[in-house]
Amino acid sequence: MLKARVISNLPLVRKRFNKFFKKFPRTITRGLEQAGVQLKEIILERTDKGIDLNKRKFITYSPMYSALKGKTVVNLQDTNKMLQSIDSKVKNKNTVQIYFRSQRHAKKALWHQQGMGNLPQRKFFGYDRRTEKVIRDSFEKFIGKQIKALKL
């Protein structure tokens, strides 16, 4: 008969993280700010390449619109004001929000996102599980570096 005993250091790790979060809330806020900026950049890069949240190409422009604007690449950049209006902010101690600074551009984005009016649906504003994991890993790496720097 084999007997085994498992010892976990989870309580110690949890205690260290809780101590860090209580002592250094500004570091957490900085990490959240970085995560928000990173998500914003991912959305902008993906949209610029003409790819939606599901990693598929956007539905093409209509032949009339394409001829009028002289554009064949679908990247939602007519004047680029809608995409320039995207911003991020820390909402509370553990949440970051990506939003449109302008109500007008938010409405325009909603029309693209949901395919309202004559526009086809082009889902560009959001993220998938893979993107979430990339951002989470970056946040954890940032916090890990801060903990090491403070020798906690």
C-alpha positions in Angstrom: 0.0 0.0 0.0 1.3 3.4 -1.0 0.7 6.4 1.2 1.2 10.0 0.1 0.9 13.3 1.7 0.4 16.5 -0.4 1.5 19.8 1.0 0.3 22.9 -0.7 1.8 26.4 -0.4 -1.5 28.0 -1.7 -2.3 29.7 1.7 1.2 31.2 1.7 0.9 32.4 -1.9 -2.6 33.8 -1.3 -1.3 35.6 1.8 1.5 37.2 -0.2 -0.8 38.4 -2.9 -3.4 39.8 -0.5 -0.6 41.6 1.3 0.6 43.0 -2.0 -2.9 44.1 -3.1 -3.5 45.9 0.2 -0.1 47.6 0.3 0.2 48.6 -3.3 -3.1 49.4 -5.0 -1.5 51.8 -7.4 0.6 48.9 -8.9 -2.7 47.0 -9.5 -4.2 50.1 -11.1 -1.1 50.5 -13.4 -1.4 46.8 -14.4 -5.1 47.3 -15.2 -4.3 50.4 -17.2 -1.7 48.4 -19.2 -4.2 45.6 -19.8 -6.8 48.1 -21.1 -4.3 49.7 -23.5 -3.2 46.3 -24.7 -6.8 45.2 -25.4 -7.5 48.5 -27.2 -4.4 48.0 -29.4 -5.4 44.4 -30.1 -8.8 45.6 -31.3 -7.3 48.3 -33.5 -4.7 46.0 -35.0 -7.2 43.3 -35.8 -9.7 45.8 -37.3 -6.9 47.4 -39.4 -6.2 43.9 -40.9 -9.9 43.5 -41.7 -10.4 40.6 -39.3 -13.4 40.3 -36.9 -13.4 38.8 -33.3 -13.8 35.3 -34.6 -10.6 35.7 -36.8 -12.6 35.8 -40.0 -12.4 38.5 -42.7 -15.0 41.2 -42.6 -17.8 41.1 -45.1 -16.7 43.0 -48.2 -17.9 46.5 -49.0 -20.7 46.8 -51.5 -19.5 47.4 -55.1 -21.1 50.9 -55.1 -19.4 51.9 -51.8 -16.1 50.4 -52.9 -16.2 52.4 -56.2 -17.3 55.6 -54.4 -14.5 55.5 -51.8 -11.9 53.7 -53.9 -11.4 51.1 -51.2 -11.4 47.3 -51.4 -9.9 46.5 -48.0 -12.6 46.4 -45.3 -11.0 47.9 -42.2 -13.8 50.3 -41.0 -11.6 53.3 -41.6 -13.5 55.9 -43.6 -12.3 58.9 -41.7 -10.9 56.8 -38.8 -12.6 58.9 -36.2 -14.7 56.0 -34.9 -11.6 53.9 -34.2 -9.7 56.9 -32.8 -12.5 57.4 -30.3 -11.8 54.0 -28.6 -10.3 54.4 -25.2 -9.8 52.5 -21.9 -10.1 53.4 -18.2 -9.9 51.6 -14.9 -13.5 51.3 -13.6 -12.8 50.0 -10.2 -10.1 48.1 -8.3 -10.3 45.0 -10.5 -12.0 46.1 -13.7 -10.9 48.0 -16.8 -13.4 49.3 -19.4 -12.9 49.8 -23.1 -15.3 52.4 -24.5 -15.9 55.0 -27.1 -15.3 58.6 -26.0 -17.9 60.0 -28.4 -21.5 59.0 -28.3 -21.8 59.5 -32.0 -18.9 57.1 -32.7 -20.3 54.6 -30.2 -23.6 54.6 -32.1 -21.7 54.2 -35.4 -19.7 51.3 -34.0 -23.0 49.6 -32.7 -24.4 49.8 -36.2 -21.3 48.0 -37.6 -21.2 45.5 -34.7 -24.8 44.5 -35.1 -25.3 45.0 -38.8 -28.1 47.6 -38.5 -29.5 49.6 -41.4 -27.8 48.8 -44.7 -24.6 47.7 -43.0 -23.6 44.0 -42.8 -22.6 42.7 -39.4 -18.9 43.3 -38.7 -18.1 42.3 -35.2 -14.8 44.1 -34.3 -15.4 45.4 -30.8 -14.7 42.7 -28.3 -12.3 39.8 -27.6 -12.2 36.1 -27.5 -10.7 33.6 -25.0 -7.3 33.6 -26.6 -7.1 37.4 -26.4 -8.3 37.2 -22.8 -5.5 34.7 -21.9 -2.8 36.9 -23.6 -3.9 39.9 -21.6 -4.2 37.9 -18.3 -0.7 36.5 -18.8 0.7 40.0 -19.4 -1.0 41.3 -16.3 0.3 38.4 -14.2 3.8 38.9 -15.6 3.7 42.6 -14.7 2.4 41.9 -11.2 5.1 39.2 -10.7 7.8 41.6 -11.7 6.5 44.2 -9.3 6.4 41.6 -6.4 10.0 40.5 -7.2 11.1 44.2 -7.3 9.6 44.8 -3.9 11.0 41.5 -2.5 7.7 40.4 -0.9 
